[in-house]
Amino acid sequence: MTASDETFMRLAIDQAMNASALGEVPVGAMLVRDGQVIATGFNQPIGSHDPTAHAEIRAMRAAAELLSNYRLTGCDLYVTLEPCAMCAGAIQHARIRRLVYGASDPKTGACGSVIDLMVEARLNHHCEVRGGVLADECGALLSEFFAERRRTAALLRGSASG
């Protein structure tokens, strides 16, 4: 892991905390070009009523708007959770140079956990992928979030039966 990978992943973790504060699944993303952050994003599908409002998509949309180009060549994407198939496809279409993610996603991960779209030979773009950067910290955010949701659900069930 390079020092810059860790630095940018910590910034992505900060974005994930923004999602958590809004009751969203805590996933954050940073889009970087030439060592500079050009866009950020965090999960907001619940609040925005938009199933595509994943952290990666939000960061790529903001970067594309800023650069006035849907191609994000030369950009590196840092995200706290392994991208799903939708996000992996968007990363490929945007021509992201490098993807760095934190925690693996054994349920929907499309960069090696469930499937690996990033090495699919039939697709015409492949970016460099590095997983596991600050994986424990990124995973802990998700584990704590879902544990809290389960506790809240249990309390609500308990108060409804009493």
N, C-alpha and C positions, 0 to 999 in steps of 0.2 A: 504494500500500500504506500502510495506517495503521500507526502505531507499535504499537497494540495487536494488529493482525493479525500483525505480525512477532514480538511478544512471545509471543503464544499459540502461534504456529507453532513457535517455539523450544522451548516446553514440549512440544509434540507430538513434536518431534524427540527430546527426552529420553525420551519414552515409546517411540519407535521403537527407541532404543538398548536398552531393556529387552527388547524382542522379540528383537533381534539377540543379546543375551547368552544367551538361551535357545535359540538356533538357529532362531528363527522369522524369517520374512520381516520386515524392519524397517519396520513401519508403526505409527505412533502417532496417537492422537486425544485431543482435549480438548473437553469440552462446557462452554460458558461461558454464564452468564446474568447480566445486569446487571453485566458486567465482572468477574465472579467465576467461577473454575473450580469447577464442581460435580461433575464426573466426568472420569475419564481411562480410557484403554484402549489396549492394544497387541495386536498379532496374537498369537494362541495356538491356531490350529487344529491344529497338529501335536501339541503337548503335551497339549492337552485332548481330542484325538480328536473335534473338533467342527468341521465344515466352515463353520459360521456364526460362529466365534469370531474374526471380523475386528475390527480396532481400533475401527471406528465402532460396530459392534454392541455390543461390550463396554462402550464409553463410554455409549451410549444405554441399555443395560440398567441400568447402575449409576445413571444419572441418573433413570430412571423409578422405580427402587426408592427412591431418596432422596426424590423428589418425590411418591411414591405416585400417579403418574399416567403413563399410557402416552403422553399428549400432552406434547410438550416445546416448547410454544409459547413464543416469546420467547427461545429458546436458539439459540446459534451453535455450529456444529461445526467444529473445526479438525482436519484430517487431512493427513498427510504425502503421501498418494498419492490421486489421483483415485478416488473410489468406484466399485466394480463395480455391476452391475445389482441384486444382492441388497441391497447397502448403500444404493444410491440409492433403492430402493423403501422400505426401512425409514425412511430420512430423510424421505421424503414422508409416510409413514403417521404418523410421530411429530410431524409438523408443525414440523420444524426451521425456524427463521426464516431462517438464513443459513448457507451452507456455504462454508468457505474451505479450499482444498486446495493442496498444494505441487506435487509432480511430476505431470504428466499420465501416463496409462497407455494407451499405444497398443495394448495387447493386450486389455484388458478394461474400459477406462474407460467409464463410463455417464453422464458429465456433459459430453460433447462430443467425446471422442477416438474412440470406436467408435460409440456412440449417445449421444443426449442426452435422458435421461428427465426432466431438470429443466425442459425446455421443451415436452415433449409436451402438446399442447393437449387431448388426450382425458383426461388425468389431472387430478384436481380440486385438487391442491395443488402449488404451485411455490414454491420458496425462492430467495432471491437466491444467486447462485453467484459466487465469485471464485477463479479458479485461478492458479497460478504464483507463489504467495507462498513465497519462499525455495526456489524450484523446484530450483536447482542443488544446494543443500545436501541437500534431500530426495532428489533423484535420485542424488546421490553415495552416500548410504547404501545404496540399493538396488543400484547398480552394484558397489560394493565387496563387498557381501554375496554377490551372484551370482558375481562373479569369484573370490572365495574358495572358493565351492562347486565351481566348475569346476576350480580348482587341486587341491582335495582329491580330487575324483573322478579327475583325471588321475594323481595320486600313487597312489591305490588301484589304478587300472588297471595302472600301471607295476609296482607291487609284486606284483600277481597274476600278471603274465606272466614275472617273473624268477625 
